[in-house]
């Protein structure tokens, strides 16, 4: 290979003499994607939150959390590339790694299309272009099917991400884009912040027809669903409050086709 040039989400061009053989992934969804593309053998290190695929990451060196990974441990792995994300990882981490001479490819997908571009980029980085193309095609088919089922006006939906205080999906993030492409509209999209705080009374005032309770980052469960059924809003009155697999809402990669199918069905 003569060389590889890719531009990351910060607009920085990366010129690699060869495809990386030792990758440290600081992004759980990208870790899963790398394995799904058949590039798991190139993954030398992952975060404590990189739990999928379980069989793939079980024997892979852990470097700590996404916000405060061990820079020493990463350096000891001698990676020729680190994959990071603008939302999940800290700027200081990226800067410290680059100052140590380790190139960092930063991602930041906030749309379904952007996520597909990042899957293609991971395919190019690892020489798995064909597998990436097949995965992108599978997601695009599910996306087209979801669009075909959309009814106007779209279904008002609020997805909570935290409790005590409640925090919800706002705008300018992948989860909001995924809900829109699945047929939803977000009553909180105009609020400041990407994940605004919201009181129970404000939830009622927003009048969502569907409320989603993902199992991560906060582990919502059945007791939370029953608690919210006491609200005075359309979602509670119709019983359309659903506990959903958290990764479907926030992880881009091999889960996206199933996410579009599942969320589209919930929002019909």
C-alpha positions in Angstrom: 0.0 0.0 0.0 1.4 3.3 -1.0 -0.2 5.2 1.8 -3.6 6.1 3.2 -5.1 9.6 3.7 -8.2 10.2 5.8 -9.8 13.3 7.2 -11.3 12.9 10.7 -14.2 14.8 12.2 -12.1 17.6 13.4 -11.1 18.3 9.8 -7.5 17.0 10.3 -5.9 15.0 7.5 -4.2 11.8 8.6 -1.5 10.4 6.2 -0.6 6.9 7.2 2.3 5.0 5.6 0.4 1.7 6.2 -2.8 0.6 7.7 -2.6 0.5 11.5 -1.8 -3.0 13.0 -2.2 -2.0 16.6 -5.3 0.1 17.4 -6.5 1.3 20.7 -10.2 2.1 20.6 -11.6 4.6 23.2 -15.1 4.4 21.7 -17.3 1.4 22.7 -19.4 1.5 19.5 -16.3 1.7 17.3 -14.8 -1.2 19.1 -17.9 -3.3 18.3 -17.7 -2.0 14.7 -14.1 -3.0 14.3 -14.8 -6.5 15.4 -17.9 -6.6 13.2 -15.8 -5.7 10.2 -13.4 -8.5 10.8 -10.6 -6.2 12.2 -10.7 -7.4 15.8 -7.1 -8.8 15.5 -5.9 -5.2 15.0 -7.5 -4.0 18.3 -4.7 -3.9 21.0 -6.6 -2.0 23.7 -10.1 -0.9 24.6 -11.9 1.0 27.4 -13.6 -0.6 30.4 -16.9 0.3 28.7 -16.1 -1.6 25.5 -18.1 -4.6 26.3 -19.3 -5.8 22.9 -18.6 -8.2 21.4 -18.1 -9.9 24.7 -16.1 -12.8 23.3 -13.9 -10.4 21.3 -13.0 -8.0 24.0 -12.6 -10.5 26.8 -8.9 -11.0 26.3 -8.2 -7.4 25.1 -6.1 -5.1 27.3 -8.3 -2.5 29.1 -7.0 1.0 29.4 -9.5 2.5 31.8 -12.6 4.6 31.3 -13.6 6.8 28.3 -13.1 10.0 30.1 -9.9 9.2 32.0 -8.0 6.3 30.3 -4.5 5.5 31.5 -2.1 7.2 29.1 0.7 5.1 30.4 -1.1 1.9 29.6 -2.0 3.1 26.1 1.7 4.0 25.5 2.8 0.6 26.7 0.6 -1.0 24.1 2.6 0.9 21.4 -0.4 1.6 19.2 0.1 3.1 15.7 -3.4 4.6 16.0 -5.9 5.6 18.7 -9.6 6.0 17.8 -11.4 8.6 19.9 -14.7 10.5 19.8 -15.3 14.2 20.4 -18.2 13.5 22.7 -17.1 10.4 24.6 -13.4 11.4 25.2 -11.7 14.5 26.5 -9.7 16.9 24.5 -6.9 16.7 27.0 -6.6 13.0 26.4 -6.3 13.5 22.6 -3.7 16.2 23.1 -1.6 14.2 25.5 -1.6 11.2 23.2 -0.6 13.2 20.2 2.2 15.0 22.2 3.5 11.5 23.0 3.7 10.8 19.2 0.6 8.7 18.9 -1.8 9.6 16.1 -5.5 10.0 17.1 -8.3 9.7 14.7 -11.3 11.6 16.1 -14.9 10.8 15.2 -18.1 12.8 15.9 -21.1 11.4 14.1 -24.3 13.4 14.9 -26.4 12.0 12.0 -27.2 8.7 10.5 -25.4 9.7 7.3 -22.4 10.7 9.4 -22.3 7.4 11.2 -22.3 5.6 7.9 -19.3 7.7 6.8 -17.5 6.7 9.9 -18.2 3.0 9.3 -16.7 3.4 5.8 -13.7 5.2 7.3 -13.0 2.4 9.8 -13.2 0.0 6.8 -10.6 2.0 4.9 -8.4 2.2 8.0 -8.3 -1.5 8.5 -8.5 -2.8 4.9 -12.0 -4.0 5.4 -13.7 -1.9 2.8 -15.9 -4.7 1.5 -17.2 -5.6 5.0 -17.9 -2.0 5.7 -19.7 -1.6 2.4 -21.9 -4.5 3.2 -22.7 -3.1 6.7 -23.5 0.3 5.3 -25.8 -1.3 2.7 -27.7 -3.2 5.3 -28.2 0.0 7.4 -29.3 2.0 4.3 -31.9 -0.7 3.5 -33.3 -0.5 7.1 -33.2 3.3 6.9 -35.1 3.4 3.7 -37.7 1.0 5.2 -38.0 3.3 8.2 -38.5 6.4 6.1 -41.2 4.6 4.1 -43.2 4.0 7.3 -43.0 7.6 8.6 -46.4 9.3 9.2 -46.8 13.0 9.3 -47.1 14.7 11.7 -44.3 12.8 13.3 -44.7 11.2 16.7 -43.5 13.5 19.6 -41.0 11.4 21.5 -38.7 12.1 24.5 -35.8 9.8 25.3 -34.5 10.1 28.8 -30.8 9.4 29.5 -30.6 10.1 33.3 -32.6 10.2 36.5 -32.3 12.4 39.6 -32.3 14.8 37.9 -34.0 13.7 34.7 -32.0 14.4 31.6 -33.1 13.8 28.0 -31.9 13.7 24.5 -31.8 17.3 23.1 -30.6 18.3 19.7 -27.3 18.1 17.8 -26.6 14.5 18.7 -26.8 11.0 17.1 -29.8 9.8 19.2 -31.9 12.8 18.2 -31.1 12.2 14.6 -31.9 8.5 14.9 -35.3 9.2 16.4 -36.1 11.7 13.7 -35.1 9.2 10.9 -37.3 6.6 12.7 -40.4 8.8 12.5 -40.2 10.9 15.7 -40.0 14.6 16.5 -38.3 15.8 19.7 -40.3 18.4 21.8 -37.0 19.2 23.5 -34.9 19.9 20.4 -35.2 23.7 20.8 -33.8 23.7 24.4 -30.2 24.7 25.1 -27.8 21.9 25.6 -27.5 18.5 23.9 -28.9 16.7 26.9 -31.0 19.2 28.9 -32.3 18.6 32.4 -36.1 18.3 32.6 -38.5 18.2 35.6 -41.5 15.8 35.7 -43.8 18.8 35.3 -41.9 19.8 32.2 -42.2 16.3 30.8 -46.0 16.6 31.1 -46.0 20.1 29.5 -44.0 18.7 26.5 -46.8 16.2 25.9 -44.8 13.4 24.3 -46.8 10.6 22.8 -43.9 8.2 23.4 -41.3 8.2 26.2 -38.2 6.0 25.8 -36.1 4.7 28.8 -32.8 3.4 27.5 -30.8 1.0 29.7 -27.7 3.2 29.4 -26.0 5.4 30.5 -28.6 5.3 33.3 -30.0 1.8 33.8 -33.7 2.6 33.5 -35.9 -0.4 34.3 -39.5 -1.5 34.9 -39.9 0.4 38.1 -39.0 3.6 36.3 -41.5 2.9 33.6 -44.3 2.3 36.2 -43.3 5.6 38.0 -43.6 7.6 34.8 -47.0 6.0 33.9 -48.4 8.3 36.7 -47.6 11.4 34.6 -50.3 13.4 32.9 -49.2 13.2 29.3 -50.3 11.3 26.2 -47.5 8.7 26.5 -48.6 7.8 30.0 -52.2 7.8 29.2 -51.7 5.4 26.3 -49.0 3.3 28.0 -46.4 4.2 25.4 -43.5 4.3 27.8 -40.9 1.8 26.8 -37.7 0.5 28.3 -35.3 0.0 25.4 -31.8 -1.4 24.9 -29.6 1.6 25.5 -27.1 0.7 22.8 -29.8 0.9 20.1 -30.2 4.6 20.8 -26.7 5.8 21.1 -24.3 3.3 19.5 -23.5 3.6 15.8 -22.3 0.6 13.9 -23.7 -2.9 13.5 -26.7 -2.2 15.7 -28.0 0.6 13.5 -30.2 -1.5 11.2 -31.9 -3.1 14.2 -32.2 0.2 15.9 -34.0 1.8 12.9 -36.4 -1.2 12.7 -37.2 -1.3 16.4 -37.5 2.5 17.0 -39.6 2.9 13.8 -42.0 0.2 15.1 -42.3 2.0 18.5 -43.0 5.3 16.9 -45.8 4.2 14.5 
